[in-house]
Amino acid sequence: MQKPSRRTNDRQEYSERRAVSDRRHDAHWSSATRIPGWPEQKVQFLTRYLFLVLGVVFFNFSGEFKPTWLTLQQLNVAFGLYFIINSLGFTHARMYTDSTARYRAAMWIDVVLVSLCVLHDPYSIPPSLLVFIMVVLGNGMRYGMRLFGEALTGCFAGAMLALSLRNIGSAEGLTPGVLFLNLFGGIILIYAYILMSRIEASRSELERQSSIDSLTGLMNRRALFDVADQLFRRLGLDKNLVMMFADLNKFKAVNDTYGHAAGDEVLKEFAMILRDCMRGSDIAARFGGDEFVLLLPNTALAEAVIVAERLQAQTVALAQRKQIDLSVSIGIGEAPTHGNDLATLLDQVDQAMYRSKSDGNCSSLNCLGGATPQ
């Protein structure tokens, strides 16, 4: 039995996806943190450079600077350090878009630098206060509600601390203009937080629906390819990644004999079997029709064989319960041993599984990493 050439097309499609810089998998939500793609993060880094240049020009050429806590030379050193840190983050983000630690560190560095600018702003109503709004919107709205709330708290704390320190010993103290500016800015940020929470809820639900197979509730093929690239890029950090390809045997006969409604129920129950055999870190997707893919991070091949045997046993039980002729063939492969991307690994596993099917073993389990259990 030979598989159609769709697998070759998928490999080409996947290669084209990888060539496009704005990958959908790079913009998804994990818990309360959003992971934006590289183009979006690049805009943020370039914006930081822009504000850095404006800050250097503002303090060095306004002619109003008066040393308070730091001299102009020391403040320029701070600008230089910020440039170096931002450049290191820029380089790291090009290679690893998914780094919550980097998002958080960059945000707090932004807060510290803007606080220094507010502290040394020569004007009684410091225009540099407005940059706090950019920090909140630029970091929080880009990375989700968790960092949004953190940025909001940090900016309020930084603004109040800077304003308090700059008015120590001053006869004017906090002027009404400064207080109203902070109040107005705070209201804007709180209102933005409320709007953002509603936008996030809608966007999260939309992304969830677009990535889920409506029949089985598993991840769909498009989402599988999107997420897989991120997992394969982590192979240097994690031990390995095992892929299982499951194909239901004689499913077409079930549809032809009992109708598509009965076939849909079989697919739903098989999806439940997959969930029962998965860990929280595993990924299961409906690849198409009666084909399913599982990705198991940090799993030994021997452990994957045990999971596959459990899937086959539960599928046999499902067939007996429904009194239908149904079984499942499963191919197992490991990355990076058998492929460095999903399409390559899928092709290797798929060919091995269908070779075993062509030998007449319709309920096969073919593991590329070793002996195939009988």
C-alpha positions as CSV (number, residue, x, y, z in Angstrom):
1,M,0.0,0.0,0.0
2,Q,1.6,3.3,-1.1
3,K,0.8,6.7,0.5
4,P,-0.2,9.5,-1.9
5,S,2.4,12.2,-2.6
6,R,0.7,14.7,-0.2
7,R,3.6,14.2,2.2
8,T,6.1,15.7,-0.4
9,N,3.8,18.7,-0.8
10,D,3.7,19.2,2.9
11,R,7.4,19.2,3.1
12,Q,7.6,21.9,0.5
13,E,4.9,23.9,2.1
14,Y,6.7,23.6,5.5
15,S,10.0,24.7,4.0
16,E,8.2,27.8,2.5
17,R,6.7,28.5,6.0
18,R,10.2,28.5,7.5
19,A,11.5,30.9,4.9
20,V,8.9,33.5,5.9
21,S,10.0,35.6,8.8
22,D,6.6,36.3,10.2
23,R,5.7,32.8,11.4
24,R,2.3,32.3,12.9
25,H,3.6,30.1,15.6
26,D,5.8,33.0,16.8
27,A,2.7,35.0,17.7
28,H,0.7,32.9,20.1
29,W,-0.4,33.0,23.8
30,S,1.1,30.9,26.5
31,S,-0.9,31.2,29.7
32,A,-1.1,35.0,30.2
33,T,2.0,35.8,28.1
34,R,1.9,36.5,24.4
35,I,4.9,35.5,22.3
36,P,5.1,37.9,19.3
37,G,7.0,37.1,16.1
38,W,10.4,38.4,15.1
39,P,9.0,41.2,12.9
40,E,7.0,42.6,15.8
41,Q,9.9,42.3,18.2
42,K,12.2,43.9,15.7
43,V,9.9,47.0,15.6
44,Q,10.1,47.3,19.4
45,F,13.9,47.1,19.4
46,L,14.1,49.7,16.7
47,T,11.7,51.9,18.6
48,R,14.0,51.6,21.6
49,Y,16.9,52.8,19.5
50,L,14.8,55.8,18.3
51,F,13.9,56.8,21.9
52,L,17.5,56.4,22.9
53,V,18.6,58.8,20.2
54,L,15.9,61.3,21.2
55,G,17.0,61.0,24.9
56,V,20.7,61.6,24.0
57,V,19.8,64.7,21.9
58,F,17.3,66.0,24.5
59,F,19.8,65.9,27.4
60,N,22.9,66.9,25.5
61,F,21.6,69.7,23.3
62,S,18.7,71.2,25.1
63,G,21.1,73.5,27.1
64,E,18.9,73.2,30.2
65,F,20.6,70.2,31.9
66,K,21.6,70.7,35.5
67,P,23.4,67.8,37.3
68,T,21.4,66.5,40.3
69,W,21.9,62.9,41.1
70,L,24.0,62.1,38.0
71,T,26.3,64.3,35.9
72,L,25.7,64.5,32.2
73,Q,28.7,62.3,31.5
74,Q,27.3,59.6,33.9
75,L,23.9,59.9,32.2
76,N,25.5,59.4,28.8
77,V,27.3,56.3,30.2
78,A,23.8,55.0,31.2
79,F,22.7,55.6,27.6
80,G,25.7,53.7,26.3
81,L,25.0,50.8,28.6
82,Y,21.4,50.8,27.5
83,F,22.5,50.7,23.8
84,I,24.8,47.7,24.5
85,I,22.1,45.8,26.4
86,N,19.5,46.6,23.7
87,S,21.8,45.4,21.0
88,L,22.5,42.1,22.9
89,G,18.7,41.6,23.3
90,F,18.2,42.4,19.6
91,T,20.7,39.7,18.6
92,H,19.3,37.2,21.0
93,A,15.7,37.8,19.8
94,R,16.7,37.1,16.2
95,M,17.7,33.6,17.2
96,Y,15.2,32.9,20.0
97,T,11.9,34.8,19.7
98,D,10.4,32.9,22.6
99,S,12.1,34.2,25.8
100,T,9.9,35.4,28.6
101,A,13.0,36.2,30.7
102,R,14.3,38.5,28.0
103,Y,10.9,40.2,27.7
104,R,10.8,40.9,31.4
105,A,14.4,42.0,31.7
106,A,14.1,44.4,28.8
107,M,11.0,45.9,30.2
108,W,12.5,46.6,33.6
109,I,15.6,48.0,32.0
110,D,13.3,50.4,30.1
111,V,11.6,51.4,33.3
112,V,15.0,52.1,35.0
113,L,16.3,54.2,32.2
114,V,13.1,56.2,31.8
115,S,13.1,56.8,35.6
116,L,16.6,58.2,35.3
117,C,15.5,60.5,32.5
118,V,12.5,61.7,34.5
119,L,14.8,62.2,37.6
120,H,17.2,64.5,35.5
121,D,14.6,66.1,33.3
122,P,15.4,69.9,33.5
123,Y,11.8,71.0,33.1
124,S,9.4,71.5,35.9
125,I,6.8,69.3,34.1
126,P,9.1,66.7,32.7
127,P,8.0,65.6,29.2
128,S,10.0,62.4,29.7
129,L,7.1,61.2,31.8
130,L,5.2,60.5,28.6
131,V,7.8,57.8,27.7
132,F,6.4,55.7,30.6
133,I,3.2,55.4,28.6
134,M,5.2,54.0,25.7
135,V,6.9,51.5,28.0
136,V,3.6,50.2,29.2
137,L,2.0,50.1,25.8
138,G,5.1,48.8,24.0
139,N,5.8,46.0,26.5
140,G,2.4,45.2,28.0
141,M,0.3,45.2,24.9
142,R,2.9,43.3,23.0
143,Y,3.4,40.5,25.5
144,G,0.1,40.0,27.2
145,M,-1.8,40.9,30.4
146,R,0.8,39.5,32.8
147,L,3.6,41.8,31.6
148,F,1.1,44.6,31.0
149,G,0.2,44.6,34.7
150,E,3.9,44.3,35.6
151,A,4.8,47.2,33.3
152,L,2.0,49.3,34.7
153,T,3.1,48.7,38.3
154,G,6.8,49.3,37.4
155,C,6.1,52.6,35.6
156,F,3.9,54.0,38.3
157,A,6.6,53.1,40.9
158,G,9.4,54.5,38.7
159,A,7.5,57.7,38.0
160,M,6.6,58.4,41.7
161,L,10.1,57.5,42.9
162,A,11.7,59.8,40.3
163,L,9.4,62.7,41.0
164,S,9.9,62.3,44.8
165,L,13.7,62.2,44.4
166,R,13.8,65.2,42.1
167,N,11.8,67.3,44.5
168,I,13.7,66.5,47.6
169,G,14.9,69.8,49.1
170,S,13.0,71.8,46.4
171,A,11.0,74.7,47.6
172,E,8.3,74.1,44.9
173,G,7.8,70.4,45.8
174,L,5.4,68.5,43.6
175,T,3.5,71.2,41.5
176,P,-0.2,70.7,40.6
177,G,0.9,70.5,37.0
178,V,3.1,67.5,37.7
179,L,0.4,65.8,39.8
180,F,-2.2,66.3,37.2
181,L,0.1,65.0,34.5
182,N,0.7,61.8,36.5
183,L,-3.0,61.5,37.2
184,F,-3.9,61.9,33.5
185,G,-1.3,59.4,32.5
186,G,-2.4,56.9,35.1
187,I,-6.0,57.2,33.9
188,I,-4.9,56.6,30.3
189,L,-2.9,53.5,31.4
190,I,-5.7,52.0,33.5
191,Y,-8.2,52.6,30.6
192,A,-5.7,50.9,28.2
193,Y,-5.4,48.0,30.6
194,I,-9.2,47.5,30.6
195,L,-9.4,47.7,26.8
196,M,-6.4,45.4,26.5
197,S,-8.0,42.7,28.7
198,R,-11.0,42.6,26.5
199,I,-8.9,42.6,23.3
200,E,-6.8,39.7,24.7
201,A,-9.9,37.7,25.6
202,S,-11.2,38.0,22.1
203,R,-7.9,37.4,20.4
204,S,-7.1,34.4,22.5
205,E,-10.5,32.8,21.7
206,L,-10.0,33.6,18.0
207,E,-6.6,32.0,18.0
208,R,-7.8,29.0,19.9
209,Q,-10.6,28.4,17.5
210,S,-8.4,28.8,14.4
211,S,-5.9,26.3,15.7
212,I,-8.4,23.6,16.9
213,D,-9.9,20.8,14.8
214,S,-13.7,21.4,15.2
215,L,-14.6,17.7,15.3
216,T,-12.0,16.2,17.6
217,G,-10.9,19.3,19.6
218,L,-7.3,18.5,18.9
219,M,-4.9,20.8,17.2
220,N,-5.3,21.1,13.5
221,R,-2.7,20.5,10.9
222,R,-1.9,24.2,10.3
223,A,-1.4,24.8,14.0
224,L,0.8,21.7,14.2
225,F,3.2,23.0,11.6
226,D,3.2,26.4,13.3
227,V,4.0,25.0,16.8
228,A,6.4,22.3,15.6
229,D,9.0,24.7,14.3
230,Q,9.4,26.2,17.7
231,L,9.8,22.7,19.2
232,F,12.4,21.7,16.7
233,R,14.4,24.9,17.2
234,R,14.7,23.8,20.9
235,L,16.3,20.5,20.1
236,G,19.7,21.9,21.2
237,L,18.3,22.7,24.6
238,D,16.0,19.7,25.2
239,K,17.1,16.1,25.1
240,N,15.1,15.1,22.1
241,L,11.6,15.1,20.5
242,V,9.7,12.0,19.5
243,M,7.0,12.0,16.9
244,M,4.2,9.4,16.5
245,F,2.1,9.2,13.4
246,A,-1.1,7.2,13.9
247,D,-3.3,6.0,11.0
248,L,-6.7,4.4,11.6
249,N,-7.1,1.2,9.5
250,K,-10.4,0.4,7.8
251,F,-11.9,3.7,8.8
252,K,-13.4,4.3,5.4
253,A,-15.3,1.0,5.8
254,V,-16.8,2.3,9.0
255,N,-18.0,5.4,7.2
256,D,-19.4,3.4,4.3
257,T,-21.1,0.9,6.5
258,Y,-22.4,2.9,9.4
259,G,-22.5,6.4,8.0
260,H,-20.4,9.5,8.5
261,A,-22.0,10.4,11.8
262,A,-20.8,7.1,13.2
263,G,-17.4,7.7,11.7
264,D,-17.3,11.1,13.4
265,E,-18.0,9.5,16.8
266,V,-15.1,7.1,16.2
267,L,-12.8,10.0,15.5
268,K,-14.0,11.8,18.6
269,E,-13.4,8.8,20.8
270,F,-10.0,8.1,19.3
271,A,-9.1,11.7,20.1
272,M,-10.1,11.1,23.7
273,I,-7.8,8.0,23.7
274,L,-5.0,10.2,22.6
275,R,-5.6,12.7,25.4
276,D,-5.7,10.0,27.9
277,C,-2.2,8.8,26.8
278,M,-0.7,12.3,26.7
279,R,1.3,14.3,29.2
280,G,0.7,18.0,29.7
281,S,3.7,18.9,27.6
282,D,2.8,16.6,24.7
283,I,1.0,17.8,21.5
284,A,-1.7,15.9,19.6
285,A,-3.1,17.0,16.3
286,R,-5.5,15.7,13.7
287,F,-3.3,15.7,10.6
288,G,-6.2,15.0,8.3
289,G,-9.0,12.5,7.9
290,D,-8.1,9.5,10.0
291,E,-4.5,10.5,10.5
292,F,-3.1,11.9,13.8
293,V,0.3,13.2,14.9
294,L,1.7,13.3,18.4
295,L,4.8,15.2,19.5
296,L,6.4,14.1,22.7
297,P,9.2,16.4,24.0
298,N,12.0,14.8,26.2
299,T,10.7,11.3,25.6
300,A,12.8,8.2,25.0
301,L,11.9,5.9,22.1
302,A,11.3,3.1,24.5
303,E,8.8,5.2,26.4
304,A,7.1,6.2,23.2
305,V,6.7,2.5,22.2
306,I,4.9,2.0,25.5
307,V,2.6,4.9,24.8
308,A,1.9,3.5,21.2
309,E,1.1,0.1,22.5
310,R,-1.3,1.6,25.0
311,L,-3.0,3.5,22.1
312,Q,-3.3,0.4,20.1
313,A,-4.8,-1.6,23.0
314,Q,-7.3,1.2,23.7
315,T,-8.2,1.3,20.0
316,V,-8.9,-2.4,20.0
317,A,-11.1,-1.9,23.0
318,L,-12.9,0.9,21.2
319,A,-13.5,-1.4,18.2
320,Q,-14.8,-4.2,20.4
321,R,-17.1,-1.9,22.3
322,K,-18.6,-0.5,19.1
323,Q,-18.5,-3.8,17.3
324,I,-16.6,-2.5,14.3
325,D,-13.4,-3.6,12.4
326,L,-10.9,-1.0,13.4
327,S,-7.2,-0.8,14.3
328,V,-4.4,1.7,14.3
329,S,-1.0,1.7,12.7
330,I,1.6,3.8,14.4
331,G,5.0,5.0,13.2
332,I,7.6,6.4,15.6
333,G,10.6,8.5,15.0
334,E,13.0,10.7,16.9
335,A,14.4,14.2,16.3
336,P,17.1,15.1,15.5
337,T,18.2,11.5,14.7
338,H,15.6,11.0,12.0
339,G,15.0,14.6,10.9
340,N,15.5,18.2,12.0
341,D,12.1,19.4,11.1
342,L,8.5,18.1,11.2
343,A,8.1,17.5,7.5
344,T,11.3,15.4,7.2
345,L,10.6,13.4,10.3
346,L,7.0,12.9,9.3
347,D,8.1,11.6,5.9
348,Q,10.5,9.1,7.4
349,V,8.0,7.8,10.0
350,D,5.2,7.7,7.4
351,Q,7.3,5.6,4.9
352,A,8.4,3.2,7.6
353,M,4.8,2.7,8.8
354,Y,3.4,2.1,5.3
355,R,6.2,-0.3,4.5
356,S,5.0,-2.4,7.4
357,K,1.4,-2.1,6.1
358,S,2.4,-3.3,2.7
359,D,3.8,-6.4,4.3
360,G,0.3,-7.2,5.5
361,N,0.7,-6.1,9.1
362,C,-2.3,-3.8,9.3
363,S,-2.1,-3.2,13.0
364,S,1.6,-2.2,12.9
365,L,3.9,-0.4,15.2
366,N,7.1,0.7,13.5
367,C,9.8,2.4,15.5
368,L,12.7,3.9,13.5
369,G,15.0,3.8,16.5
370,G,15.1,0.1,17.0
371,A,13.3,-3.2,16.8
372,T,9.6,-3.1,16.0
373,P,7.4,-4.7,18.6
374,Q,5.2,-7.5,17.3
